[in-house]
Amino acid sequence: MFLGKELVTTLKYRLNKGCSNNQTEQTVAKAPEALEETDIEEISPRTAAIITDSKISLVSIMNVKIRSYLIEELRK
C-alpha cells in the first residue's frame, strides 16, 4: 500500500490450494480491511484506489445476482 508515493506496507496472503483463479483475483477484497488496520497517521476520510485487470472480478461486482462471500466483501 502506498501513502502518496511512499510504500507503507506490503500485503501477502497464502491461499488454499483449492482456490480458483477467480477466487485468487478477488482477494483484492482484503485491501480495504488492511487499510483500516494499518498503523499510519490518521487520515480522515481514508480513501483507496484498487486497480485490477480482472474482468471477471469487475463483471461479478456489477452483477447483483452473484452473492459469493468475496464479491459481497468487494461491494462493501
PDB file of N, CA, C and O in Angstrom:
ATOM      1  N   MET A   1       0.847  -1.168   0.000  1.00  0.00           N
ATOM      2  CA  MET A   1       0.000   0.000   0.000  1.00  0.00           C
ATOM      3  C   MET A   1       0.891   1.229   0.000  1.00  0.00           C
ATOM      4  O   MET A   1       1.945   1.260   0.635  1.00  0.00           O
ATOM      5  N   PHE A   2       0.450   2.217  -0.713  1.00  0.00           N
ATOM      6  CA  PHE A   2       1.177   3.469  -0.810  1.00  0.00           C
ATOM      7  C   PHE A   2       0.419   4.571  -0.099  1.00  0.00           C
ATOM      8  O   PHE A   2      -0.812   4.605  -0.122  1.00  0.00           O
ATOM      9  N   LEU A   3       1.144   5.460   0.523  1.00  0.00           N
ATOM     10  CA  LEU A   3       0.608   6.689   1.066  1.00  0.00           C
ATOM     11  C   LEU A   3       1.284   7.783   0.264  1.00  0.00           C
ATOM     12  O   LEU A   3       2.458   8.086   0.476  1.00  0.00           O
ATOM     13  N   GLY A   4       0.544   8.370  -0.655  1.00  0.00           N
ATOM     14  CA  GLY A   4       1.170   9.260  -1.624  1.00  0.00           C
ATOM     15  C   GLY A   4       2.070   8.417  -2.505  1.00  0.00           C
ATOM     16  O   GLY A   4       1.607   7.473  -3.146  1.00  0.00           O
ATOM     17  N   LYS A   5       3.360   8.751  -2.544  1.00  0.00           N
ATOM     18  CA  LYS A   5       4.315   7.966  -3.330  1.00  0.00           C
ATOM     19  C   LYS A   5       5.154   7.047  -2.462  1.00  0.00           C
ATOM     20  O   LYS A   5       6.040   6.355  -2.964  1.00  0.00           O
ATOM     21  N   GLU A   6       4.883   7.035  -1.161  1.00  0.00           N
ATOM     22  CA  GLU A   6       5.670   6.223  -0.228  1.00  0.00           C
ATOM     23  C   GLU A   6       5.012   4.869   0.023  1.00  0.00           C
ATOM     24  O   GLU A   6       3.834   4.798   0.373  1.00  0.00           O
ATOM     25  N   LEU A   7       5.780   3.799  -0.159  1.00  0.00           N
ATOM     26  CA  LEU A   7       5.295   2.456   0.142  1.00  0.00           C
ATOM     27  C   LEU A   7       5.288   2.290   1.660  1.00  0.00           C
ATOM     28  O   LEU A   7       6.335   2.377   2.302  1.00  0.00           O
ATOM     29  N   VAL A   8       4.097   2.050   2.238  1.00  0.00           N
ATOM     30  CA  VAL A   8       3.995   1.938   3.690  1.00  0.00           C
ATOM     31  C   VAL A   8       3.827   0.502   4.163  1.00  0.00           C
ATOM     32  O   VAL A   8       4.179   0.188   5.299  1.00  0.00           O
ATOM     33  N   THR A   9       3.301  -0.368   3.326  1.00  0.00           N
ATOM     34  CA  THR A   9       3.180  -1.770   3.707  1.00  0.00           C
ATOM     35  C   THR A   9       2.927  -2.612   2.458  1.00  0.00           C
ATOM     36  O   THR A   9       2.447  -2.121   1.436  1.00  0.00           O
ATOM     37  N   THR A  10       3.263  -3.880   2.575  1.00  0.00           N
ATOM     38  CA  THR A  10       3.019  -4.842   1.505  1.00  0.00           C
ATOM     39  C   THR A  10       2.125  -5.936   2.053  1.00  0.00           C
ATOM     40  O   THR A  10       2.336  -6.420   3.165  1.00  0.00           O
ATOM     41  N   LEU A  11       1.139  -6.322   1.286  1.00  0.00           N
ATOM     42  CA  LEU A  11       0.215  -7.365   1.720  1.00  0.00           C
ATOM     43  C   LEU A  11       0.559  -8.676   1.027  1.00  0.00           C
ATOM     44  O   LEU A  11       0.777  -8.709  -0.184  1.00  0.00           O
ATOM     45  N   LYS A  12       0.606  -9.756   1.802  1.00  0.00           N
ATOM     46  CA  LYS A  12       0.850 -11.084   1.242  1.00  0.00           C
ATOM     47  C   LYS A  12      -0.111 -12.055   1.895  1.00  0.00           C
ATOM     48  O   LYS A  12      -0.323 -12.009   3.106  1.00  0.00           O
ATOM     49  N   TYR A  13      -0.691 -12.930   1.097  1.00  0.00           N
ATOM     50  CA  TYR A  13      -1.639 -13.918   1.595  1.00  0.00           C
ATOM     51  C   TYR A  13      -1.304 -15.282   1.018  1.00  0.00           C
ATOM     52  O   TYR A  13      -0.919 -15.399  -0.146  1.00  0.00           O
ATOM     53  N   ARG A  14      -1.451 -16.298   1.830  1.00  0.00           N
ATOM     54  CA  ARG A  14      -1.314 -17.672   1.351  1.00  0.00           C
ATOM     55  C   ARG A  14      -2.723 -18.217   1.173  1.00  0.00           C
ATOM     56  O   ARG A  14      -3.539 -18.199   2.095  1.00  0.00           O
ATOM     57  N   LEU A  15      -2.986 -18.697  -0.024  1.00  0.00           N
ATOM     58  CA  LEU A  15      -4.325 -19.176  -0.356  1.00  0.00           C
ATOM     59  C   LEU A  15      -4.377 -20.694  -0.315  1.00  0.00           C
ATOM     60  O   LEU A  15      -3.360 -21.371  -0.465  1.00  0.00           O
ATOM     61  N   ASN A  16      -5.554 -21.205  -0.112  1.00  0.00           N
ATOM     62  CA  ASN A  16      -5.792 -22.627  -0.147  1.00  0.00           C
ATOM     63  C   ASN A  16      -5.495 -23.154  -1.543  1.00  0.00           C
ATOM     64  O   ASN A  16      -5.808 -22.492  -2.533  1.00  0.00           O
ATOM     65  N   LYS A  17      -4.898 -24.331  -1.636  1.00  0.00           N
ATOM     66  CA  LYS A  17      -4.560 -24.909  -2.938  1.00  0.00           C
ATOM     67  C   LYS A  17      -5.786 -25.126  -3.813  1.00  0.00           C
ATOM     68  O   LYS A  17      -5.667 -25.216  -5.035  1.00  0.00           O
ATOM     69  N   GLY A  18      -6.971 -25.209  -3.197  1.00  0.00           N
ATOM     70  CA  GLY A  18      -8.190 -25.430  -3.951  1.00  0.00           C
ATOM     71  C   GLY A  18      -8.825 -24.174  -4.508  1.00  0.00           C
ATOM     72  O   GLY A  18      -9.885 -24.253  -5.129  1.00  0.00           O
ATOM     73  N   CYS A  19      -8.211 -23.013  -4.306  1.00  0.00           N
ATOM     74  CA  CYS A  19      -8.788 -21.750  -4.787  1.00  0.00           C
ATOM     75  C   CYS A  19      -8.762 -21.696  -6.310  1.00  0.00           C
ATOM     76  O   CYS A  19      -7.794 -22.099  -6.954  1.00  0.00           O
ATOM     77  N   SER A  20      -9.847 -21.190  -6.856  1.00  0.00           N
ATOM     78  CA  SER A  20      -9.902 -20.984  -8.304  1.00  0.00           C
ATOM     79  C   SER A  20      -9.163 -19.695  -8.658  1.00  0.00           C
ATOM     80  O   SER A  20      -8.847 -18.888  -7.784  1.00  0.00           O
ATOM     81  N   ASN A  21      -8.897 -19.517  -9.929  1.00  0.00           N
ATOM     82  CA  ASN A  21      -8.270 -18.295 -10.405  1.00  0.00           C
ATOM     83  C   ASN A  21      -9.127 -17.085 -10.044  1.00  0.00           C
ATOM     84  O   ASN A  21      -8.601 -16.047  -9.646  1.00  0.00           O
ATOM     85  N   ASN A  22     -10.447 -17.217 -10.183  1.00  0.00           N
ATOM     86  CA  ASN A  22     -11.359 -16.113  -9.854  1.00  0.00           C
ATOM     87  C   ASN A  22     -11.271 -15.752  -8.370  1.00  0.00           C
ATOM     88  O   ASN A  22     -11.214 -14.573  -8.021  1.00  0.00           O
ATOM     89  N   GLN A  23     -11.261 -16.761  -7.498  1.00  0.00           N
ATOM     90  CA  GLN A  23     -11.154 -16.500  -6.061  1.00  0.00           C
ATOM     91  C   GLN A  23      -9.838 -15.801  -5.743  1.00  0.00           C
ATOM     92  O   GLN A  23      -9.794 -14.886  -4.921  1.00  0.00           O
ATOM     93  N   THR A  24      -8.782 -16.234  -6.393  1.00  0.00           N
ATOM     94  CA  THR A  24      -7.474 -15.615  -6.164  1.00  0.00           C
ATOM     95  C   THR A  24      -7.501 -14.143  -6.546  1.00  0.00           C
ATOM     96  O   THR A  24      -6.996 -13.300  -5.805  1.00  0.00           O
ATOM     97  N   GLU A  25      -8.085 -13.828  -7.692  1.00  0.00           N
ATOM     98  CA  GLU A  25      -8.155 -12.438  -8.140  1.00  0.00           C
ATOM     99  C   GLU A  25      -9.051 -11.598  -7.227  1.00  0.00           C
ATOM    100  O   GLU A  25      -8.860 -10.386  -7.121  1.00  0.00           O
ATOM    101  N   GLN A  26     -10.011 -12.223  -6.577  1.00  0.00           N
ATOM    102  CA  GLN A  26     -10.948 -11.491  -5.736  1.00  0.00           C
ATOM    103  C   GLN A  26     -10.423 -11.255  -4.322  1.00  0.00           C
ATOM    104  O   GLN A  26     -11.110 -10.641  -3.507  1.00  0.00           O
ATOM    105  N   THR A  27      -9.229 -11.728  -4.023  1.00  0.00           N
ATOM    106  CA  THR A  27      -8.661 -11.441  -2.706  1.00  0.00           C
ATOM    107  C   THR A  27      -8.345  -9.961  -2.546  1.00  0.00           C
ATOM    108  O   THR A  27      -7.954  -9.523  -1.465  1.00  0.00           O
ATOM    109  N   VAL A  28      -8.511  -9.194  -3.609  1.00  0.00           N
ATOM    110  CA  VAL A  28      -8.360  -7.744  -3.514  1.00  0.00           C
ATOM    111  C   VAL A  28      -9.332  -7.182  -2.477  1.00  0.00           C
ATOM    112  O   VAL A  28      -9.158  -6.057  -2.009  1.00  0.00           O
ATOM    113  N   ALA A  29     -10.348  -7.958  -2.119  1.00  0.00           N
ATOM    114  CA  ALA A  29     -11.300  -7.539  -1.085  1.00  0.00           C
ATOM    115  C   ALA A  29     -10.617  -7.340   0.256  1.00  0.00           C
ATOM    116  O   ALA A  29     -11.155  -6.654   1.125  1.00  0.00           O
ATOM    117  N   LYS A  30      -9.456  -7.918   0.439  1.00  0.00           N
ATOM    118  CA  LYS A  30      -8.718  -7.772   1.689  1.00  0.00           C
ATOM    119  C   LYS A  30      -8.074  -6.389   1.821  1.00  0.00           C
ATOM    120  O   LYS A  30      -7.742  -5.972   2.931  1.00  0.00           O
ATOM    121  N   ALA A  31      -7.896  -5.690   0.734  1.00  0.00           N
ATOM    122  CA  ALA A  31      -7.183  -4.413   0.765  1.00  0.00           C
ATOM    123  C   ALA A  31      -7.841  -3.355   1.650  1.00  0.00           C
ATOM    124  O   ALA A  31      -7.148  -2.756   2.472  1.00  0.00           O
ATOM    125  N   PRO A  32      -9.144  -3.094   1.522  1.00  0.00           N
ATOM    126  CA  PRO A  32      -9.750  -2.073   2.399  1.00  0.00           C
ATOM    127  C   PRO A  32      -9.660  -2.441   3.883  1.00  0.00           C
ATOM    128  O   PRO A  32      -9.455  -1.574   4.733  1.00  0.00           O
ATOM    129  N   GLU A  33      -9.812  -3.724   4.183  1.00  0.00           N
ATOM    130  CA  GLU A  33      -9.680  -4.188   5.570  1.00  0.00           C
ATOM    131  C   GLU A  33      -8.267  -3.919   6.089  1.00  0.00           C
ATOM    132  O   GLU A  33      -8.084  -3.463   7.218  1.00  0.00           O
ATOM    133  N   ALA A  34      -7.289  -4.203   5.264  1.00  0.00           N
ATOM    134  CA  ALA A  34      -5.900  -3.963   5.658  1.00  0.00           C
ATOM    135  C   ALA A  34      -5.632  -2.470   5.819  1.00  0.00           C
ATOM    136  O   ALA A  34      -4.862  -2.066   6.690  1.00  0.00           O
ATOM    137  N   LEU A  35      -6.256  -1.665   4.995  1.00  0.00           N
ATOM    138  CA  LEU A  35      -6.095  -0.208   5.094  1.00  0.00           C
ATOM    139  C   LEU A  35      -6.561   0.288   6.457  1.00  0.00           C
ATOM    140  O   LEU A  35      -5.917   1.141   7.067  1.00  0.00           O
ATOM    141  N   GLU A  36      -7.681  -0.247   6.931  1.00  0.00           N
ATOM    142  CA  GLU A  36      -8.204   0.155   8.237  1.00  0.00           C
ATOM    143  C   GLU A  36      -7.260  -0.251   9.366  1.00  0.00           C
ATOM    144  O   GLU A  36      -7.131   0.466  10.358  1.00  0.00           O
ATOM    145  N   GLU A  37      -6.601  -1.398   9.216  1.00  0.00           N
ATOM    146  CA  GLU A  37      -5.768  -1.936  10.280  1.00  0.00           C
ATOM    147  C   GLU A  37      -4.323  -1.449  10.240  1.00  0.00           C
ATOM    148  O   GLU A  37      -3.584  -1.643  11.206  1.00  0.00           O
ATOM    149  N   THR A  38      -3.909  -0.824   9.148  1.00  0.00           N
ATOM    150  CA  THR A  38      -2.530  -0.383   9.002  1.00  0.00           C
ATOM    151  C   THR A  38      -2.248   0.792   9.925  1.00  0.00           C
ATOM    152  O   THR A  38      -3.021   1.747  10.000  1.00  0.00           O
ATOM    153  N   ASP A  39      -1.138   0.701  10.617  1.00  0.00           N
ATOM    154  CA  ASP A  39      -0.757   1.732  11.577  1.00  0.00           C
ATOM    155  C   ASP A  39      -0.043   2.874  10.857  1.00  0.00           C
ATOM    156  O   ASP A  39       1.186   2.908  10.791  1.00  0.00           O
ATOM    157  N   ILE A  40      -0.823   3.800  10.323  1.00  0.00           N
ATOM    158  CA  ILE A  40      -0.282   5.007   9.706  1.00  0.00           C
ATOM    159  C   ILE A  40      -0.988   6.195  10.334  1.00  0.00           C
ATOM    160  O   ILE A  40      -2.037   6.061  10.963  1.00  0.00           O
ATOM    161  N   GLU A  41      -0.391   7.350  10.148  1.00  0.00           N
ATOM    162  CA  GLU A  41      -1.010   8.545  10.719  1.00  0.00           C
ATOM    163  C   GLU A  41      -2.466   8.620  10.292  1.00  0.00           C
ATOM    164  O   GLU A  41      -2.813   8.267   9.165  1.00  0.00           O
ATOM    165  N   GLU A  42      -3.305   9.077  11.195  1.00  0.00           N
ATOM    166  CA  GLU A  42      -4.736   9.133  10.926  1.00  0.00           C
ATOM    167  C   GLU A  42      -5.026  10.060   9.748  1.00  0.00           C
ATOM    168  O   GLU A  42      -4.660  11.235   9.741  1.00  0.00           O
ATOM    169  N   ILE A  43      -5.674   9.501   8.790  1.00  0.00           N
ATOM    170  CA  ILE A  43      -6.118  10.251   7.626  1.00  0.00           C
ATOM    171  C   ILE A  43      -7.626  10.083   7.573  1.00  0.00           C
ATOM    172  O   ILE A  43      -8.122   8.956   7.551  1.00  0.00           O
ATOM    173  N   SER A  44      -8.346  11.162   7.552  1.00  0.00           N
ATOM    174  CA  SER A  44      -9.792  11.057   7.562  1.00  0.00           C
ATOM    175  C   SER A  44     -10.367  11.979   6.509  1.00  0.00           C
ATOM    176  O   SER A  44     -10.005  13.156   6.500  1.00  0.00           O
ATOM    177  N   PRO A  45     -11.223  11.535   5.636  1.00  0.00           N
ATOM    178  CA  PRO A  45     -11.601  10.139   5.467  1.00  0.00           C
ATOM    179  C   PRO A  45     -10.512   9.391   4.707  1.00  0.00           C
ATOM    180  O   PRO A  45      -9.788   9.980   3.905  1.00  0.00           O
ATOM    181  N   ARG A  46     -10.401   8.112   4.960  1.00  0.00           N
ATOM    182  CA  ARG A  46      -9.441   7.284   4.221  1.00  0.00           C
ATOM    183  C   ARG A  46     -10.085   6.867   2.906  1.00  0.00           C
ATOM    184  O   ARG A  46     -11.234   6.429   2.871  1.00  0.00           O
ATOM    185  N   THR A  47      -9.346   7.008   1.862  1.00  0.00           N
ATOM    186  CA  THR A  47      -9.829   6.582   0.556  1.00  0.00           C
ATOM    187  C   THR A  47      -8.797   5.649  -0.048  1.00  0.00           C
ATOM    188  O   THR A  47      -7.617   5.700   0.299  1.00  0.00           O
ATOM    189  N   ALA A  48      -9.249   4.803  -0.945  1.00  0.00           N
ATOM    190  CA  ALA A  48      -8.348   3.859  -1.584  1.00  0.00           C
ATOM    191  C   ALA A  48      -8.730   3.695  -3.041  1.00  0.00           C
ATOM    192  O   ALA A  48      -9.907   3.740  -3.398  1.00  0.00           O
ATOM    193  N   ALA A  49      -7.745   3.510  -3.859  1.00  0.00           N
ATOM    194  CA  ALA A  49      -7.959   3.160  -5.261  1.00  0.00           C
ATOM    195  C   ALA A  49      -7.469   1.734  -5.429  1.00  0.00           C
ATOM    196  O   ALA A  49      -6.310   1.427  -5.151  1.00  0.00           O
ATOM    197  N   ILE A  50      -8.348   0.878  -5.880  1.00  0.00           N
ATOM    198  CA  ILE A  50      -7.983  -0.510  -6.126  1.00  0.00           C
ATOM    199  C   ILE A  50      -7.987  -0.686  -7.635  1.00  0.00           C
ATOM    200  O   ILE A  50      -8.990  -0.432  -8.302  1.00  0.00           O
ATOM    201  N   ILE A  51      -6.863  -1.120  -8.158  1.00  0.00           N
ATOM    202  CA  ILE A  51      -6.698  -1.254  -9.598  1.00  0.00           C
ATOM    203  C   ILE A  51      -6.576  -2.732  -9.937  1.00  0.00           C
ATOM    204  O   ILE A  51      -5.770  -3.449  -9.344  1.00  0.00           O
ATOM    205  N   THR A  52      -7.374  -3.179 -10.885  1.00  0.00           N
ATOM    206  CA  THR A  52      -7.324  -4.576 -11.292  1.00  0.00           C
ATOM    207  C   THR A  52      -7.531  -4.680 -12.794  1.00  0.00           C
ATOM    208  O   THR A  52      -8.189  -3.841 -13.410  1.00  0.00           O
ATOM    209  N   ASP A  53      -6.957  -5.726 -13.367  1.00  0.00           N
ATOM    210  CA  ASP A  53      -7.222  -6.016 -14.776  1.00  0.00           C
ATOM    211  C   ASP A  53      -8.088  -7.271 -14.901  1.00  0.00           C
ATOM    212  O   ASP A  53      -8.192  -7.865 -15.975  1.00  0.00           O
ATOM    213  N   SER A  54      -8.703  -7.662 -13.785  1.00  0.00           N
ATOM    214  CA  SER A  54      -9.528  -8.860 -13.752  1.00  0.00           C
ATOM    215  C   SER A  54     -10.942  -8.536 -14.203  1.00  0.00           C
ATOM    216  O   SER A  54     -11.757  -8.043 -13.424  1.00  0.00           O
ATOM    217  N   LYS A  55     -11.223  -8.814 -15.459  1.00  0.00           N
ATOM    218  CA  LYS A  55     -12.554  -8.537 -15.995  1.00  0.00           C
ATOM    219  C   LYS A  55     -13.612  -9.346 -15.254  1.00  0.00           C
ATOM    220  O   LYS A  55     -14.697  -8.835 -14.980  1.00  0.00           O
ATOM    221  N   ILE A  56     -13.311 -10.599 -14.928  1.00  0.00           N
ATOM    222  CA  ILE A  56     -14.288 -11.443 -14.238  1.00  0.00           C
ATOM    223  C   ILE A  56     -14.659 -10.850 -12.885  1.00  0.00           C
ATOM    224  O   ILE A  56     -15.819 -10.921 -12.480  1.00  0.00           O
ATOM    225  N   SER A  57     -13.695 -10.268 -12.181  1.00  0.00           N
ATOM    226  CA  SER A  57     -13.990  -9.644 -10.883  1.00  0.00           C
ATOM    227  C   SER A  57     -14.866  -8.411 -11.063  1.00  0.00           C
ATOM    228  O   SER A  57     -15.823  -8.217 -10.313  1.00  0.00           O
ATOM    229  N   LEU A  58     -14.553  -7.585 -12.038  1.00  0.00           N
ATOM    230  CA  LEU A  58     -15.335  -6.377 -12.280  1.00  0.00           C
ATOM    231  C   LEU A  58     -16.760  -6.705 -12.697  1.00  0.00           C
ATOM    232  O   LEU A  58     -17.705  -6.072 -12.225  1.00  0.00           O
ATOM    233  N   VAL A  59     -16.925  -7.690 -13.581  1.00  0.00           N
ATOM    234  CA  VAL A  59     -18.258  -8.102 -14.018  1.00  0.00           C
ATOM    235  C   VAL A  59     -19.035  -8.688 -12.839  1.00  0.00           C
ATOM    236  O   VAL A  59     -20.228  -8.423 -12.686  1.00  0.00           O
ATOM    237  N   SER A  60     -18.362  -9.479 -12.009  1.00  0.00           N
ATOM    238  CA  SER A  60     -19.017 -10.095 -10.851  1.00  0.00           C
ATOM    239  C   SER A  60     -19.501  -9.049  -9.860  1.00  0.00           C
ATOM    240  O   SER A  60     -20.591  -9.183  -9.304  1.00  0.00           O
ATOM    241  N   ILE A  61     -18.708  -8.012  -9.634  1.00  0.00           N
ATOM    242  CA  ILE A  61     -19.083  -6.946  -8.707  1.00  0.00           C
ATOM    243  C   ILE A  61     -20.347  -6.235  -9.197  1.00  0.00           C
ATOM    244  O   ILE A  61     -21.206  -5.867  -8.397  1.00  0.00           O
ATOM    245  N   MET A  62     -20.454  -6.048 -10.495  1.00  0.00           N
ATOM    246  CA  MET A  62     -21.600  -5.330 -11.051  1.00  0.00           C
ATOM    247  C   MET A  62     -22.847  -6.197 -11.186  1.00  0.00           C
ATOM    248  O   MET A  62     -23.946  -5.664 -11.337  1.00  0.00           O
ATOM    249  N   ASN A  63     -22.701  -7.528 -11.135  1.00  0.00           N
ATOM    250  CA  ASN A  63     -23.836  -8.432 -11.265  1.00  0.00           C
ATOM    251  C   ASN A  63     -24.446  -8.682  -9.887  1.00  0.00           C
ATOM    252  O   ASN A  63     -23.881  -9.424  -9.083  1.00  0.00           O
ATOM    253  N   VAL A  64     -25.587  -8.072  -9.613  1.00  0.00           N
ATOM    254  CA  VAL A  64     -26.206  -8.163  -8.287  1.00  0.00           C
ATOM    255  C   VAL A  64     -26.708  -9.569  -7.947  1.00  0.00           C
ATOM    256  O   VAL A  64     -27.016  -9.849  -6.788  1.00  0.00           O
ATOM    257  N   LYS A  65     -26.792 -10.448  -8.934  1.00  0.00           N
ATOM    258  CA  LYS A  65     -27.232 -11.815  -8.684  1.00  0.00           C
ATOM    259  C   LYS A  65     -26.135 -12.674  -8.068  1.00  0.00           C
ATOM    260  O   LYS A  65     -26.420 -13.724  -7.492  1.00  0.00           O
ATOM    261  N   ILE A  66     -24.899 -12.242  -8.182  1.00  0.00           N
ATOM    262  CA  ILE A  66     -23.780 -13.000  -7.613  1.00  0.00           C
ATOM    263  C   ILE A  66     -23.644 -12.620  -6.153  1.00  0.00           C
ATOM    264  O   ILE A  66     -23.437 -11.451  -5.827  1.00  0.00           O
ATOM    265  N   ARG A  67     -23.758 -13.604  -5.272  1.00  0.00           N
ATOM    266  CA  ARG A  67     -23.765 -13.351  -3.835  1.00  0.00           C
ATOM    267  C   ARG A  67     -22.640 -14.075  -3.106  1.00  0.00           C
ATOM    268  O   ARG A  67     -22.781 -14.362  -1.917  1.00  0.00           O
ATOM    269  N   SER A  68     -21.536 -14.380  -3.767  1.00  0.00           N
ATOM    270  CA  SER A  68     -20.442 -15.076  -3.083  1.00  0.00           C
ATOM    271  C   SER A  68     -19.831 -14.156  -2.026  1.00  0.00           C
ATOM    272  O   SER A  68     -19.918 -12.931  -2.119  1.00  0.00           O
ATOM    273  N   TYR A  69     -19.224 -14.764  -1.039  1.00  0.00           N
ATOM    274  CA  TYR A  69     -18.652 -14.014   0.075  1.00  0.00           C
ATOM    275  C   TYR A  69     -17.653 -12.951  -0.404  1.00  0.00           C
ATOM    276  O   TYR A  69     -17.738 -11.790  -0.006  1.00  0.00           O
ATOM    277  N   LEU A  70     -16.712 -13.356  -1.257  1.00  0.00           N
ATOM    278  CA  LEU A  70     -15.684 -12.414  -1.701  1.00  0.00           C
ATOM    279  C   LEU A  70     -16.279 -11.260  -2.498  1.00  0.00           C
ATOM    280  O   LEU A  70     -15.852 -10.116  -2.344  1.00  0.00           O
ATOM    281  N   ILE A  71     -17.250 -11.547  -3.339  1.00  0.00           N
ATOM    282  CA  ILE A  71     -17.881 -10.471  -4.119  1.00  0.00           C
ATOM    283  C   ILE A  71     -18.645  -9.524  -3.204  1.00  0.00           C
ATOM    284  O   ILE A  71     -18.600  -8.309  -3.395  1.00  0.00           O
ATOM    285  N   GLU A  72     -19.342 -10.064  -2.217  1.00  0.00           N
ATOM    286  CA  GLU A  72     -20.032  -9.206  -1.250  1.00  0.00           C
ATOM    287  C   GLU A  72     -19.038  -8.316  -0.509  1.00  0.00           C
ATOM    288  O   GLU A  72     -19.318  -7.142  -0.270  1.00  0.00           O
ATOM    289  N   GLU A  73     -17.892  -8.859  -0.147  1.00  0.00           N
ATOM    290  CA  GLU A  73     -16.869  -8.062   0.543  1.00  0.00           C
ATOM    291  C   GLU A  73     -16.333  -6.968  -0.366  1.00  0.00           C
ATOM    292  O   GLU A  73     -16.079  -5.855   0.095  1.00  0.00           O
ATOM    293  N   LEU A  74     -16.157  -7.263  -1.639  1.00  0.00           N
ATOM    294  CA  LEU A  74     -15.698  -6.233  -2.592  1.00  0.00           C
ATOM    295  C   LEU A  74     -16.712  -5.113  -2.721  1.00  0.00           C
ATOM    296  O   LEU A  74     -16.341  -3.942  -2.806  1.00  0.00           O
ATOM    297  N   ARG A  75     -17.977  -5.460  -2.738  1.00  0.00           N
ATOM    298  CA  ARG A  75     -19.020  -4.437  -2.831  1.00  0.00           C
ATOM    299  C   ARG A  75     -19.036  -3.506  -1.627  1.00  0.00           C
ATOM    300  O   ARG A  75     -19.281  -2.307  -1.764  1.00  0.00           O
ATOM    301  N   LYS A  76     -18.775  -4.060  -0.453  1.00  0.00           N
ATOM    302  CA  LYS A  76     -18.766  -3.244   0.770  1.00  0.00           C
ATOM    303  C   LYS A  76     -17.670  -2.225   0.700  1.00  0.00           C
ATOM    304  O   LYS A  76     -17.496  -1.441   1.633  1.00  0.00           O
TER     305      LYS A  76
END
